[in-house]
Amino acid sequence: MFFPHPVIEQLDNSQVKTWEKHFAGTAHERPRAIEEGIWRRTQEPANAEQSGWSEDENGRRRVVHYRYRYDLDYTFPVPRLVLADLYLYHSVLAPASEIEAYLTQIDAWLGQGRWRKKDDGTWGKGDLRVTITEYDEHPQDERADRDTPAGFRSVDLCFITDEFEVPRTVRQLPWNVLAGGMRVKEQRGEPEIADDLSGLLDHMPFMVEIGCGSSIEAGVPPLHFLHEVYRVTERKDNTLTQSHRFTMRPQDDTLVEEMLTSPQAKAEQLTAMFRMTFEAEPTDAHHILKELADAGHLVGPVIQHNFDLLAARAGLPECFVRRYDQKIPPVPFDPQAKAICVIGLHADRRAVQARAREHGMKVFFVDPEGLMENGEWRSYPIEGAREGDVVVRAGAIEALTRLRTLIEDRAREEATVRN
């Protein structure tokens, strides 16, 4: 496999400008030419149904961490969006018998994929290298003083492009996430269910926190698309990942097989999310938020959990909070803000809403609290809505279009009263 690997073969002038303005450089708090994701799955009593934990069989672990660097390539007559560098780390802890069988499979996949053994012990295919390391006790477990279950072993695989430097602090991130333990789901309270955001008119100016809902409306796939690409769950249909078991046993894990036997084909899947994110355009929801900001109704940066920069591309400042290096990243709450409107976000993983409440801000949610799957409506409630919060069960475009009308109607009424 050779790099740079093409993602979009030909960019038009507007796409080049989008790249240079929003993705290139280091002006953001995190370079947006970098795509990164981490999954760590462990067998725990709290996730027994999904992880397969039982009194007699537990202790398996799977860690996946990827970090890709994208760039523009001008070696062809027209600029291309390319994957310039790849780092994909995979670690699995399982009973020794399963690890031995897994290693035998890995040897077969190396041969099938025509990888070549290097003098340094790594395996190479074009510009890509893979390192395979076995452990009786994983050094990260030793470092964290974590016990290895009796009869268990680990094997790590690290795929990386030639000369791509990944700092130790970055390589350590998935283990720092693991050390944080399982995320405890919030206990939903009894929020008010409202038909629209009319209540927000009495709490302006307001701030906005954006989750995946507005991005899905723009054509960006939901997170469970990546769960399928990285085989995070044993997926057999297009339903939410909550209904699927975790991929825990090595023999059920096809990610490594796909990387070793067909890395070129797998790269198309690995880069699909970034490609679709880059090709997406701001929706009416993003443009309405810009109008509200220009009118002074919306203040502060958009608190952004998505990588797509759609709010920024609509002309709004963003504060990106979906970070792995900071569990609770700082959020610059505007002192004028009386409320926060949370759009399409199901769980307060960065404690943004909790901190907003501490600042005395009222919390409004915009989310359908469900979706159509295979022709049926499936409930998907917001996790952390509390007493005193307001939930509007609608999509971003619908709710914000209605909000703009409500604001215009109130302005006309006030003008009539003044006259």
Stockholm file with secondary structure:
# STOCKHOLM 1.0

chainA/1-419         MFFPHPVIEQLDNSQVKTWEKHFAGTAHERPRAIEEGIWRRTQEPANAEQSGWSEDENGRRRVVHYRYRYDLDYTFPVPRLVLADLYLYHSVLAPASEIEAYLTQIDAWLGQGRWRKKDDGTWGKGDLRVTITEYDEHPQDERADRDTPAGFRSVDLCFITDEFEVPRTVRQLPWNVLAGGMRVKEQRGEPEIADDLSGLLDHMPFMVEIGCGSSIEAGVPPLHFLHEVYRVTERKDNTLTQSHRFTMRPQDDTLVEEMLTSPQAKAEQLTAMFRMTFEAEPTDAHHILKELADAGHLVGPVIQHNFDLLAARAGLPECFVRRYDQKIPPVPFDPQAKAICVIGLHADRRAVQARAREHGMKVFFVDPEGLMENGEWRSYPIEGAREGDVVVRAGAIEALTRLRTLIEDRAREEATVRN
#=GR chainA/1-419 SS CCSSEEEESCCCHHHHHHIIIIISSSCSSSCTTEEEEEEEEECCGGGHHHHCCCSSSCCCEEEEEEEEEEEEECSSSSCEEEEEEEEEEEEEEEEHHHHHHHHHHHHHHHHHTTCEECTTSCEEETTEEEEEEEESSCHHHHHHTCCCCTTEEEEEEEEEETTCCCCHHHHTHHHHHHHTCCCCCCCCCCCEEESSSGGGGGGCSEEEEECHHHHHHTTCCCTHHHHHHTTCBCCSSSSCGGGSCBCCSGGGCCHHHHHHHCHHHHHHHHTHHHHHHHHCCCCHHHHHHHHHHHTTSBCSCEEECCSSCHHHHTTCCEEECCCSSCSSCCCCCCTTCCEEEEESCCCCTTCHHHHHHHTTCEEEEECCSEEEETTEEEECCCSSCCTTCEEECSCHHHHHHHHHHHHHHHHHHHHHHHC
#=GC SS_cons         CCSSEEEESCCCHHHHHHIIIIISSSCSSSCTTEEEEEEEEECCGGGHHHHCCCSSSCCCEEEEEEEEEEEEECSSSSCEEEEEEEEEEEEEEEEHHHHHHHHHHHHHHHHHTTCEECTTSCEEETTEEEEEEEESSCHHHHHHTCCCCTTEEEEEEEEEETTCCCCHHHHTHHHHHHHTCCCCCCCCCCCEEESSSGGGGGGCSEEEEECHHHHHHTTCCCTHHHHHHTTCBCCSSSSCGGGSCBCCSGGGCCHHHHHHHCHHHHHHHHTHHHHHHHHCCCCHHHHHHHHHHHTTSBCSCEEECCSSCHHHHTTCCEEECCCSSCSSCCCCCCTTCCEEEEESCCCCTTCHHHHHHHTTCEEEEECCSEEEETTEEEECCCSSCCTTCEEECSCHHHHHHHHHHHHHHHHHHHHHHHC
//
